């Protein structure tokens, strides 16, 4: 069986984790399957991940991959290429890619038009669990509703997103509720990083400050500094983790420049190693969504300062919604931090978090059971 996975980028470790989780579960269910991503992935990244290439869905004019699609099968195989007609199943793992903040063009290019051309002859297509919406700008609800009508399954990973979907396209029987499925990945911490076990991690995110006034960056660095200082006052050792690329590295450097004692910076290229590092922490303060998933699903008490509804909803799923704080809530940020650190030290809090994590993993397994049943010939 040939799977195409869209909405994942090699530059985003959260997306890579979703790719790894998809491949792990479906390789087990369908041995010998091939997994492909659009050819706009750099070739070295595709080779490193061991995935095939398919035509880019964003291209608006003929490209080199257009020629590949019409090449003889032997040549396509030698190039590691699968044509659109060879794909049996389309899985969209965008994470958070459809809604007013992203606009109609992204929705139409990546999903709606693709399904209009391709969804024929028994082929299957599903949205894997992701945040969605709102769909209030002109044309958004219609475009999303059109895509839903061609999807076999669409999994929504939080209640706010479900409300947005229901408002845009009410009563669709193929829409389900399921959590982020990277909670099923639990990689081992490499021995060379064992010294990080039990330390506390702070994870910045440039999305918090991009396209924002300069003062927002100042406020955000001040929050991160306050978090490091609060963690240290509680007796914890702190390191800063770079979850994504150069912009997050810049934030880490700016944060360290503000600290009397700079913190160690951990910057691992592997998404799985990064997840293992977070999962071995004692406490996490994160603005990266998949940094939070990695922590919470490993039973690590976490406080979030995020930029969208998906952070609040994720923490609520793990029973700690009170620990999602707003950057502009200056007066209460310190109180939130101190209360969080006090509660994170209690066995009862950690036991409740572990129980919530087990429940979320069961829900992810149920999601995969439904997807696999569909691919084996069942109905959504």
ZAKOL-188876 format. One line per field, with one value per residue (C-alpha): residue in one letter; x, y, z; residue number from 1. Coordinates in Angstrom, 1 decimal. Layout:
BEGIN
finu = c(a, ...);
px = c(X, ...);
py = c(Y, ...);
pz = c(Z, ...);
lummi = c(NUM, ...);
//
This chain:
BEGIN
finu = c(x, x, x, x, x, x, x, x, x, x, x, x, x, x, x, x, x, x, x, x, x, x, x, x, x, x, x, x, x, x, x, x, x, x, x, x, x, x, x, x, x, x, x, x, x, x, x, x, x, x, x, x, x, x, x, x, x, x, x, x, x, x, x, x, x, x, x, x, x, x, x, x, x, x, x, x, x, x, x, x, x, x, x, x, x, x, x, x, x, x, x, x, x, x, x, x, x, x, x, x, x, x, x, x, x, x, x, x, x, x, x, x, x, x, x, x, x, x, x, x, x, x, x, x, x, x, x, x, x, x, x, x, x, x, x, x, x, x, x, x, x, x, x, x, x, x, x, x, x, x, x, x, x, x, x, x, x, x, x, x, x, x, x, x, x, x, x, x, x, x, x, x, x, x, x, x, x, x, x, x, x, x, x, x, x, x, x, x, x, x, x, x, x, x, x, x, x, x, x, x, x, x, x, x, x, x, x, x, x, x, x, x, x, x, x, x, x, x, x, x, x, x, x, x, x, x, x, x, x, x, x, x, x, x, x, x, x, x, x, x, x, x, x, x, x, x, x, x, x, x, x, x, x, x, x, x, x, x, x, x, x, x, x, x, x, x, x, x, x, x, x, x, x, x, x, x, x, x, x, x, x, x, x, x, x, x, x, x, x, x, x, x, x, x, x, x, x, x, x, x, x, x, x, x, x, x, x, x, x, x, x, x, x, x, x, x, x, x, x, x, x, x, x, x, x, x, x, x, x, x, x, x, x, x, x, x, x, x, x, x, x, x, x, x, x, x, x, x, x, x, x, x, x, x, x, x, x, x, x, x, x, x, x, x, x, x, x, x, x, x, x, x, x, x, x, x, x, x, x, x);
px = c(0.0, 1.3, 0.7, 1.2, 1.6, 0.9, 1.3, 4.6, 7.8, 11.3, 12.1, 9.4, 10.2, 6.6, 5.7, 8.6, 7.3, 3.9, 5.6, 7.4, 4.3, 2.3, 5.0, 5.5, 1.8, 1.0, 4.1, 3.0, -0.5, 0.5, 4.0, 5.8, 4.0, 5.7, 5.4, 5.8, 6.0, 5.8, 9.0, 9.5, 11.1, 14.9, 16.2, 18.7, 15.9, 13.8, 16.8, 17.5, 13.9, 13.6, 10.5, 9.5, 8.6, 5.3, 4.5, 4.3, 0.7, 1.5, 2.9, 0.8, 2.7, 4.5, 7.7, 10.4, 8.2, 5.5, 7.9, 8.6, 4.9, 4.9, 8.2, 8.4, 7.8, 11.4, 12.7, 10.3, 11.4, 15.1, 14.3, 12.3, 9.2, 5.5, 3.1, -0.2, -2.0, 0.1, -1.1, -3.7, -4.1, -3.7, -3.1, -3.1, -1.0, -1.0, -1.1, -2.7, -2.9, -6.5, -8.5, -8.7, -5.2, -3.8, -6.3, -8.3, -5.5, -3.6, -6.7, -7.6, -4.0, -3.2, -6.5, -9.7, -8.4, -6.2, -9.2, -11.4, -8.8, -7.6, -10.4, -11.7, -11.7, -11.8, -8.9, -8.9, -8.2, -8.2, -7.3, -5.3, -5.8, -5.1, -6.3, -8.7, -10.5, -12.1, -13.6, -15.3, -13.6, -15.3, -15.1, -13.4, -16.5, -17.4, -13.9, -13.6, -17.0, -16.1, -13.0, -14.9, -17.4, -14.5, -12.7, -13.4, -12.4, -11.5, -10.1, -10.2, -7.9, -9.6, -13.1, -12.5, -11.6, -14.6, -16.9, -15.3, -15.8, -19.4, -20.1, -18.6, -20.0, -22.6, -23.6, -20.8, -20.8, -17.1, -15.8, -14.2, -12.5, -9.0, -5.8, -2.4, -1.1, 2.6, 1.8, 2.4, 6.1, 8.4, 12.0, 14.9, 17.2, 20.7, 23.3, 25.3, 22.4, 21.6, 22.9, 19.8, 17.4, 15.5, 16.5, 13.9, 13.4, 12.3, 11.3, 10.9, 9.0, 9.6, 6.0, 5.2, 7.0, 7.0, 4.9, 4.4, 5.5, 9.0, 7.7, 6.1, 9.6, 10.8, 7.8, 8.4, 12.1, 11.1, 8.6, 11.2, 13.7, 11.1, 10.5, 14.2, 14.6, 11.5, 12.7, 16.1, 14.7, 12.8, 16.1, 15.9, 18.6, 17.4, 18.3, 16.9, 15.8, 15.8, 12.8, 13.0, 15.9, 17.6, 14.8, 14.5, 18.3, 18.2, 15.6, 17.7, 20.7, 18.7, 17.3, 20.8, 22.0, 19.4, 20.4, 23.0, 24.0, 23.4, 21.6, 22.9, 21.3, 20.3, 19.9, 19.5, 18.9, 16.8, 13.1, 13.0, 16.0, 14.5, 11.3, 13.3, 15.1, 11.8, 10.3, 13.1, 12.7, 11.3, 9.3, 8.7, 7.8, 7.0, 5.7, 6.1, 3.0, 4.8, 7.2, 4.1, 2.8, 6.2, 6.3, 2.7, 2.5, 5.6, 4.1, 6.2, 4.3, 4.1, 3.2, 2.4, 2.6, 1.2, -0.2, -3.4, -6.3, -4.5, -2.3, -5.3, -7.1, -4.1, -3.5, -7.2, -7.1, -4.4, -6.3, -4.1, -5.8, -5.1, -1.4, -1.9, -1.0, -1.2, 1.9, 0.0, -1.1, 1.9, 0.4, -0.3, 2.5, 4.7, 1.8, 1.0, 4.7, 5.0, 1.7, 2.6, 6.0, 4.5, 1.8, 4.3, 6.2, 3.3, 2.8, -0.9, -0.4, 2.0, -0.2, -3.2, -1.1, 0.1, -3.5, -4.5, -1.6, -2.7, -6.2, -4.9, -2.8, -5.9, -7.8, -4.9, -4.9, -8.7, -8.1, -5.6, -7.9, -10.6, -8.2, -6.9, -10.4, -11.2, -8.2, -9.0, -12.3, -14.5, -16.7, -16.1);
py = c(0.0, 3.5, 6.3, 10.0, 12.1, 15.8, 18.8, 17.7, 19.6, 18.4, 21.8, 21.2, 18.6, 18.2, 17.4, 14.9, 13.2, 12.8, 11.3, 8.8, 7.9, 7.3, 5.1, 3.1, 2.3, 1.7, -0.3, -2.7, -2.9, -3.1, -4.6, -3.5, -0.2, 2.8, 6.2, 9.3, 13.1, 15.9, 16.4, 19.9, 18.2, 18.5, 15.3, 14.8, 15.0, 12.4, 10.1, 10.5, 9.7, 6.9, 8.2, 8.4, 11.6, 12.6, 15.7, 18.9, 20.0, 23.7, 23.9, 26.0, 25.3, 22.2, 21.3, 18.6, 16.3, 16.7, 14.9, 12.3, 11.5, 10.5, 8.7, 4.9, 3.0, 1.8, 5.3, 6.6, 3.8, 4.6, 8.3, 7.3, 8.8, 7.8, 9.4, 10.7, 7.8, 5.4, 6.7, 4.5, 6.6, 10.3, 11.2, 14.9, 15.6, 19.3, 19.8, 23.3, 24.4, 25.1, 28.1, 31.9, 32.5, 30.5, 31.6, 30.0, 29.5, 27.1, 25.1, 24.9, 24.2, 21.5, 19.9, 20.9, 20.9, 17.8, 15.8, 17.0, 15.6, 12.6, 11.1, 8.5, 4.7, 3.7, 5.7, 6.8, 10.1, 11.2, 14.2, 12.9, 14.6, 18.4, 21.8, 23.5, 26.8, 29.1, 29.3, 32.7, 34.6, 34.7, 31.4, 29.5, 27.5, 26.5, 25.4, 23.4, 21.9, 20.8, 19.1, 17.3, 15.9, 14.0, 12.8, 9.4, 10.5, 13.8, 13.8, 16.9, 17.0, 19.6, 20.8, 24.4, 23.0, 20.8, 23.8, 25.6, 22.6, 22.2, 25.9, 25.7, 22.2, 21.0, 17.4, 15.7, 11.9, 11.5, 13.9, 12.4, 13.6, 12.2, 13.6, 14.3, 10.8, 11.5, 10.6, 7.0, 7.6, 7.0, 7.0, 6.2, 9.0, 8.4, 7.7, 10.7, 12.9, 11.0, 14.0, 15.9, 13.4, 15.1, 18.6, 21.2, 22.4, 25.8, 25.6, 28.9, 29.5, 32.3, 32.0, 33.9, 37.0, 36.8, 39.4, 41.1, 44.5, 44.8, 45.1, 41.7, 40.2, 42.1, 40.8, 37.3, 37.2, 38.7, 35.8, 33.2, 34.8, 34.8, 31.1, 30.2, 32.2, 30.7, 27.2, 27.9, 29.3, 26.1, 24.2, 22.9, 22.8, 24.4, 24.0, 25.7, 23.4, 24.6, 22.8, 24.4, 26.0, 29.3, 31.6, 29.6, 29.6, 33.3, 33.4, 31.1, 33.4, 36.5, 34.7, 33.7, 37.3, 38.4, 35.8, 36.3, 32.7, 31.5, 28.1, 25.2, 25.1, 21.7, 21.7, 18.2, 17.7, 14.5, 15.0, 11.6, 12.5, 15.9, 14.2, 11.8, 14.8, 16.4, 13.2, 12.8, 16.2, 16.9, 20.0, 21.8, 25.4, 25.4, 27.6, 24.7, 22.6, 19.3, 20.2, 20.1, 16.9, 15.3, 16.4, 15.7, 12.3, 11.3, 12.5, 15.7, 18.6, 21.4, 25.1, 26.6, 30.1, 29.7, 31.6, 29.7, 27.8, 24.5, 25.0, 25.6, 22.6, 20.3, 21.1, 20.7, 17.2, 16.3, 17.8, 20.9, 23.6, 26.1, 26.1, 27.7, 31.4, 34.5, 36.5, 39.8, 38.8, 40.5, 40.9, 37.2, 35.5, 35.2, 33.8, 31.2, 30.1, 29.7, 27.9, 25.6, 24.7, 24.0, 21.7, 20.0, 18.8, 16.8, 13.1, 13.5, 15.9, 13.6, 10.6, 12.4, 13.5, 9.9, 8.7, 11.3, 10.4, 6.7, 7.8, 9.9, 7.1, 4.8, 7.4, 7.5, 3.7, 3.9, 6.4, 4.2, 1.2, 3.1, 4.3, 0.7, -0.7, 1.8, 0.8, -2.8, -2.3, -1.1, 2.0, 5.3);
pz = c(0.0, -0.9, 1.6, 0.9, 4.0, 3.5, 5.9, 7.4, 7.0, 7.8, 9.4, 12.0, 14.6, 15.6, 12.0, 11.8, 15.0, 13.3, 10.3, 12.6, 14.5, 11.2, 9.8, 13.0, 13.3, 9.7, 8.9, 11.7, 10.2, 6.6, 6.2, 3.0, 2.6, 1.1, 2.6, 0.5, 1.0, -1.5, -3.6, -2.2, 0.7, 0.3, -1.2, 1.6, 4.1, 2.2, 2.1, 5.8, 6.7, 4.1, 2.4, -1.2, -3.1, -4.8, -6.9, -4.9, -4.3, -4.1, -7.6, -9.9, -13.1, -14.6, -12.7, -13.0, -10.9, -13.5, -15.9, -13.3, -13.1, -16.8, -16.8, -17.1, -13.8, -13.7, -13.9, -11.3, -8.9, -9.4, -8.5, -5.4, -6.9, -6.7, -9.1, -7.8, -9.5, -7.5, -4.1, -2.3, 0.8, 1.5, 5.1, 6.1, 9.2, 9.0, 12.8, 12.5, 8.8, 8.0, 9.3, 9.0, 10.2, 7.2, 4.6, 1.8, -0.6, 1.6, 2.3, -1.4, -2.6, -0.1, 0.4, -1.5, -5.1, -4.4, -3.3, -6.2, -8.7, -6.9, -4.7, -7.1, -7.6, -4.0, -2.8, 0.8, 2.4, 6.0, 8.1, 11.1, 14.4, 14.2, 15.3, 12.9, 12.4, 12.7, 9.2, 9.3, 6.5, 3.1, 1.3, 4.2, 5.4, 1.8, 1.0, 4.1, 3.8, 0.2, 1.5, 4.3, 1.8, 0.1, 3.2, 4.6, 8.1, 9.7, 13.2, 15.3, 18.3, 20.6, 21.6, 20.3, 16.9, 16.9, 17.6, 14.6, 12.4, 13.5, 12.8, 9.3, 8.3, 10.8, 11.2, 9.2, 10.2, 9.2, 11.8, 14.9, 18.1, 18.8, 20.5, 19.0, 18.2, 18.8, 22.4, 21.3, 20.6, 23.6, 22.3, 24.6, 25.9, 24.5, 27.2, 26.1, 27.3, 30.5, 32.6, 31.5, 33.2, 36.0, 35.0, 34.1, 30.5, 29.0, 25.4, 23.5, 20.2, 17.7, 16.7, 19.9, 18.6, 14.8, 13.1, 16.4, 17.7, 19.1, 22.6, 22.4, 22.0, 25.0, 27.0, 25.9, 26.8, 30.2, 30.7, 29.8, 32.2, 35.0, 34.3, 34.5, 37.7, 39.3, 38.4, 39.9, 43.1, 43.5, 43.5, 40.0, 37.3, 34.1, 30.4, 27.3, 24.5, 20.9, 19.3, 15.8, 14.0, 13.9, 15.1, 18.3, 18.7, 18.6, 21.3, 23.4, 23.0, 23.9, 27.0, 28.1, 27.6, 30.2, 32.8, 35.5, 35.0, 31.4, 31.1, 29.0, 25.5, 24.1, 20.3, 18.9, 15.2, 15.7, 16.5, 18.3, 20.5, 21.2, 22.3, 24.6, 26.2, 27.0, 28.3, 30.8, 32.3, 35.8, 34.7, 31.4, 30.5, 26.8, 24.0, 21.5, 21.1, 20.5, 23.3, 25.5, 24.0, 24.5, 28.1, 29.1, 27.4, 29.5, 32.7, 33.0, 34.6, 32.1, 32.0, 28.6, 27.2, 23.6, 20.7, 19.8, 21.3, 20.8, 23.9, 26.2, 24.8, 25.1, 28.8, 29.5, 28.0, 30.5, 33.4, 34.0, 31.9, 34.7, 33.7, 30.3, 30.8, 28.7, 27.8, 28.3, 31.8, 33.4, 36.9, 37.4, 35.5, 38.6, 40.6, 38.0, 37.9, 41.7, 42.0, 39.2, 40.6, 44.0, 42.6, 40.2, 43.2, 44.7, 44.1, 43.6, 40.7, 38.9, 39.5, 38.0, 35.0, 34.4, 34.5, 32.0, 29.7, 29.8, 28.7, 25.9, 24.6, 24.6, 22.5, 20.0, 19.7, 19.1, 16.4, 14.6, 15.0, 13.1, 10.4, 9.9, 9.8, 7.1, 5.0, 5.4, 3.7, 6.5, 6.5, 8.3);
lummi = c(1, 2, 3, 4, 5, 6, 7, 8, 9, 10, 11, 12, 13, 14, 15, 16, 17, 18, 19, 20, 21, 22, 23, 24, 25, 26, 27, 28, 29, 30, 31, 32, 33, 34, 35, 36, 37, 38, 39, 40, 41, 42, 43, 44, 45, 46, 47, 48, 49, 50, 51, 52, 53, 54, 55, 56, 57, 58, 59, 60, 61, 62, 63, 64, 65, 66, 67, 68, 69, 70, 71, 72, 73, 74, 75, 76, 77, 78, 79, 80, 81, 82, 83, 84, 85, 86, 87, 88, 89, 90, 91, 92, 93, 94, 95, 96, 97, 98, 99, 100, 101, 102, 103, 104, 105, 106, 107, 108, 109, 110, 111, 112, 113, 114, 115, 116, 117, 118, 119, 120, 121, 122, 123, 124, 125, 126, 127, 128, 129, 130, 131, 132, 133, 134, 135, 136, 137, 138, 139, 140, 141, 142, 143, 144, 145, 146, 147, 148, 149, 150, 151, 152, 153, 154, 155, 156, 157, 158, 159, 160, 161, 162, 163, 164, 165, 166, 167, 168, 169, 170, 171, 172, 173, 174, 175, 176, 177, 178, 179, 180, 181, 182, 183, 184, 185, 186, 187, 188, 189, 190, 191, 192, 193, 194, 195, 196, 197, 198, 199, 200, 201, 202, 203, 204, 205, 206, 207, 208, 209, 210, 211, 212, 213, 214, 215, 216, 217, 218, 219, 220, 221, 222, 223, 224, 225, 226, 227, 228, 229, 230, 231, 232, 233, 234, 235, 236, 237, 238, 239, 240, 241, 242, 243, 244, 245, 246, 247, 248, 249, 250, 251, 252, 253, 254, 255, 256, 257, 258, 259, 260, 261, 262, 263, 264, 265, 266, 267, 268, 269, 270, 271, 272, 273, 274, 275, 276, 277, 278, 279, 280, 281, 282, 283, 284, 285, 286, 287, 288, 289, 290, 291, 292, 293, 294, 295, 296, 297, 298, 299, 300, 301, 302, 303, 304, 305, 306, 307, 308, 309, 310, 311, 312, 313, 314, 315, 316, 317, 318, 319, 320, 321, 322, 323, 324, 325, 326, 327, 328, 329, 330, 331, 332, 333, 334, 335, 336, 337, 338, 339, 340, 341, 342, 343, 344, 345, 346, 347, 348, 349, 350, 351, 352, 353, 354, 355, 356, 357, 358, 359, 360, 361, 362, 363, 364, 365, 366, 367, 368, 369, 370, 371, 372, 373, 374, 375, 376, 377, 378, 379, 380);
//
